[in-house]
C-alpha cells in the first residue's frame, strides 16, 4: 500500500490510524497523521465530521 503525501509539509506521508467504536467494532482509517514529527498534520473523522489538526494522543 502506498500512503498519500502530506499536503501541509510536502515532506511526510499520511499514515492511517484505526480505532474501535462504542460497540467494539473496528473503525478503519479513523484518523490520518503525517509521519514527519515537525509537521504534526492530522485528519480525523468523528460521527461523520472531519476535523484537521485536532488529534489527541
Secondary structure, 3 states (H helix, E strand, C coil): CCCCECCCCCCCEEEEEEEECCCCCEEEEEEEEECCCCCCCEEEEECCEEEECCCCC
